[in-house]
Amino acid sequence: GHGAAVSGTSVESSVLTMLQLEEQARQNYYAYSMVGRDYQGVPEADQDEFAAGMRGLAEQPHLKGPISRSRRPRGGAGQPGGVWAYYSGLVSADM
């Protein structure tokens, strides 16, 4: 069958990467469904505007701090946080 494979430096990293890939695929499908197969793409000027906004994202006041400079979850080194805490909590609840 068709599938995807991801890797990471930890189980946490691998699982979250797969979840992100799955969500991106879902959003791509929704976008394709809305615009159809003849859509020519996002105009270059809009792409440039988006890229310029993304470059300054980490400098926004509400995103400054440890999270904007690190890929580690909010829980800190060795501690799960955010999305990982949510999903690991769901799995642990049944054990």
N, C-alpha and C positions, 0 to 999 in steps of 0.2 A: 504494500500500500504506500500511499504518500504520507510523508511526515516531515518533521523537522528535528534537528539535533542542535543542541547548544552546549557550550561548556563554560566553565567559570572557575574561579579560584576557590570556590566553596560550594556546598550544596545550596546555600542561600542565594548566592550569585547566579548559579545555574537556573534555579527555579524562577527567580524574578526575571531573568533574561527571557526565559520561555514564556512567562506570562505577558511580558511586554511585546514579544513577537506575535503572540496570539491576538492581543488587543490591536496591534497595528494591522494585522491581516484583516480583522473584522472591520476596522475603520476604512481600509482600502476597498473592501467589498461594498460597504455602504456608499462610499464616494462613487465607485464605478456604477452602482445601481442608480444613483441620482443623475449622473451626467451622460451615461451611455457610452458605447464603444467609439463613437465618432468625435469625442472630446479631444481637442488638440493639446491640452495641457495648461498649466498655470502660466500666465504671461511672465516674461522675464523680469519686468519691472516689479511685479508683485513678489517674485522670488527674491529679488534683491532687497526689497523692503523687509521681508520676513527675516532674511539672513542678518540684516543690520540690527533688527530688534533682538534677535537671539544672541548676538555678540555681547550686548550690554545687559543681558538678563541677570547674571550673577552680581551685578553692581546695584541692582534695585534694592532700596532700603529694606523691604520686607523679606528679601531672600539672602541678605548678607549674614555671615556667621558660619559656623562649622558645617552646616549642610551645603552651603553654596561652594565650599572648597573641598568637600570630601564626598566619596561615594558610599561611605559607611552610613548605615541607618542611624536614626536619631538616638537609639539606645547606647551608642558609643561602642568602643572596641570590644568585640566579643559578646555584645548583647544585642539580641534581635530588636528591631523597632519597625514602626510603620506597617507596610504591607506584609512584610515577612512575619511580624508578630501576629497579625490578623490571621493569616493562613496557618501558621504553626499552631495557633490557639485552636482553630477549627479542628485540625487533625488530632491534637492532644486531647480534646474534649471527649473523643470516642474511645480513648485508651483506658 
